[in-house]
Amino acid sequence: MTTLLPPGRPTAREPRRTADSVEGGMWAFLLLDMTVFALFFGAYAWDLRSHRPAFTAEAASLSSVVGGVNTLVLLGSSYLVVRAVHAHRSGDVAGTRRALTGVLACAAVFVGLKCVEYVHAIESGHGLTSSPFFSYYFVLTGLHLFHVGIGSVLLLTWRRSLAHGRRPASERWAESAGAYWHMVDLLWLVIFTLLYVGSHR
Amino acid sequence: MSTVVAPRTDEPRRALRALGALVALTVAGLALTTDAAVAAASARGVAVVGIGLALVKVRIVLTEFVGLRDLPRVRRWFDAWLVVVGVALVVMVVA
């Protein structure tokens, strides 16, 4: 027998979201992945403190506008993921597909802008080993881009499962894919701050 | 017997409000890179304010988008991550 709890503040004993929710293992995975990035953030902040003039000079060649636009694009995609999960839970297949199409379009814009930035940096003579700042830049943004790719595949798989005649992804699967995408978004928020804002001047 | 949390009907509206706040904080973060902000504050000050803004944004994403406001036990782990990362970054930038 299943008891349906009303939404709102959790009860004294936190309700388990059983089969319809992100599992403990997924939370642990997300936290672990975020911690790996946190180690890179720490190393970057340490080197920024030690070599601020060199880092600042190198960071000046990055466009904070492009970084800012990419941030807004990812934030918009995260909002659309919330819409997609909500529509999925409500059984609104068309709404879910629409929202996921929007998310994937945002992902394509993000990847496109990142590629433009990479080409510009490489044409300017910067590379993975050209300086400590650009080593961090390419490793951090490259790792993040890899995560964007994985997230896109998860969302695409979810969207394809909604095609006519197919078995739709479970709610738990959809929520886990959504949580992964949100993690991609929040990691970018820190990367953007460290590379584009915190290293300015 | 199992219990399931019913979907919140106000979720998209709350998420839209959160998106508005996140966009505003991002624009505020970008403003830190303008000449005026750079002239008004030290490089370290800009970095610390930027990190603060980023952590607030991360918290909003976690509670409003990921939905951790309904999962206090999970939220505590992510809050701990935020505190550790935030303090470490600020200390490393300022010290």
Interface residues (C-beta under 8 A of the other chain):
Chain A: M1 T2 T3 L4 L5 P6 P7 G8 P10 E14 P15 R16 R17 T18 A19 D20 S21 W27 L31 M34 T35 A38 F41 G42 A45 W46 L48 R49 R52 T56 S64 V65 G68 T71 L72 L75 G76 S78 Y79 V81 V82 R83 H86 R89 S90 G178 A179 H182 D185 L186 L189 V190 F192 T193 L194 Y196 V197 G198 S199 H200 R201
Chain B: M1 S2 T3 V4 V5 A6 P7 R8 T9 E11 P12 A15 L16 A18 L19 L22 V23 T26 V27 G29 L30 L32 T33 V38 A43 V46 A47 G50 I51 L53 A54 K57 V58 V61 L62 E64 F65 V66 D70 L71 P72 R73 V74 W77 F78 W81 V84 V85 A88 L89 M92 V93 A95
